[in-house]
Amino acid sequence: MAHQRLDPIVYQRATFTMGDNGYPAHLIYNYDWNGAEYEATYTYNSAANLVKKETKGAPWDGPGVLTGSSDPTAYQHTYSYEYENGNLIKAVTTGTFNEETTYEYHTDKANYEDWNQGLIRFQVNSHAGSGWEPGMGKHSKNLLKRSRYRSFDYGYTSDVEYQYEFDAAGRVTAVNRYTQVDGQPIDGRPMRIEFSYSK
């Protein structure tokens, strides 16, 4: 169970039920400030990869301001995940929003420190993974190279490419992220994140 309180107005509570494989099997989330409720059920394969997530409600929507209904079950999604050679290669969302994200990896670069979980969450406007949820299931084994997001409801495509810099120990020291929407760059330079290590 996780609590977060931001005085004086915000209180969040997330309650996880753990499965036999050590990963969350069920989540209930409450956000007292606007009455938002969210429920998620997680299904894994024998390799402990997340293969399906079913959700009701929206953690960021109060009493139906955006979804148009105060009933949390009115906003529902099913997320399906596909894997190949130990890597997540496709995430498909069906429900209130319908979208698809495909992923490509550097096969010669191992995902030593779970960089992919953070990078996948950078994906533009993707409902395929809520940023506040912890990483579910076994992570991809290689470093993420590029991703392509398609919104079937709004008819646009977003392409993201990741380029890495490493230190002598093979650790990532910088990630440059290049984004295009419908084939057009959205900025004149990449988003750059730098990392340093104590040893």
Secondary structure, 3 states (H helix, E strand, C coil): CEEEEECCCEEEEEEEEECCCCCEEEEEEEECCCCEEEEEEEEECCCCCEEEEEEEECCCCCCCCCCCCCCHHHCEEEEEEEEECCEEEEEEEEECCCEEEEEEEEEEEECCCCHHHHHHCCCCCCCCCCCCCCCCCCCCCEEEEEEEEEECCCCEEEEEEEEEEECCCCCEEEEEEEEEECCEECCCCCEEEECCCCC
